Amino acid sequence: MRRSTVDDVNGGGGARFLGVRTWVVVLIALFGFWLSHTFLAPAIESGTRSGVSVVNGPHA
């Protein structure tokens, strides 16, 4: 009987964490850095800040 290996669990193609391939995470991170230098950066930042304030709610 053959023993199960990490490659068997991961599908045999590189490291995976929570089912996400490493190259996908790197690609998303690089895309985020690229977006930060475009005209969309202020809109993304204000949207992020307002979303954080909604989640955090008012603090006394």
C-alpha positions as CSV (number, residue, x, y, z in Angstrom):
1,M,0.0,0.0,0.0
2,R,1.4,3.4,-1.0
3,R,1.7,6.2,1.6
4,S,0.0,9.5,1.0
5,T,2.4,12.4,0.5
6,V,2.1,16.2,0.6
7,D,2.1,16.3,-3.2
8,D,-0.9,13.9,-3.3
9,V,-2.9,16.3,-1.0
10,N,-1.8,19.4,-2.9
11,G,-2.6,18.0,-6.3
12,G,1.1,17.6,-7.1
13,G,1.7,21.2,-8.3
14,G,3.5,23.4,-5.8
15,A,2.6,24.7,-2.4
16,R,-1.0,25.5,-1.6
17,F,-2.5,27.2,1.4
18,L,-6.2,27.0,1.9
19,G,-6.6,25.8,-1.7
20,V,-4.9,28.9,-3.2
21,R,-1.8,28.5,-5.4
22,T,1.3,30.6,-4.5
23,W,1.5,32.2,-7.9
24,V,-2.1,33.5,-7.6
25,V,-1.3,35.2,-4.3
26,V,1.8,36.8,-5.8
27,L,-0.1,37.9,-8.9
28,I,-2.8,39.6,-6.8
29,A,-0.2,41.3,-4.6
30,L,1.7,42.7,-7.7
31,F,-1.6,43.8,-9.2
32,G,-2.4,45.7,-5.9
33,F,1.0,47.4,-6.0
34,W,0.4,48.4,-9.6
35,L,-3.1,49.8,-8.8
36,S,-1.6,51.9,-6.1
37,H,0.2,54.0,-8.7
38,T,-2.8,54.6,-10.9
39,F,-5.7,57.1,-10.9
40,L,-7.8,54.5,-9.0
41,A,-5.7,54.7,-5.8
42,P,-7.7,57.5,-4.1
43,A,-11.0,55.8,-4.8
44,I,-9.7,52.4,-3.4
45,E,-8.2,54.1,-0.3
46,S,-11.4,56.0,0.5
47,G,-13.5,52.9,-0.1
48,T,-11.3,50.9,2.2
49,R,-11.4,53.6,4.9
50,S,-15.2,53.9,4.8
51,G,-15.5,50.1,4.9
52,V,-13.3,49.9,7.9
53,S,-15.2,52.6,9.7
54,V,-18.5,50.7,9.0
55,V,-17.1,47.5,10.4
56,N,-15.5,49.1,13.4
57,G,-18.6,51.2,14.2
58,P,-18.6,54.2,16.4
59,H,-16.3,54.2,19.4
60,A,-17.2,56.1,22.5
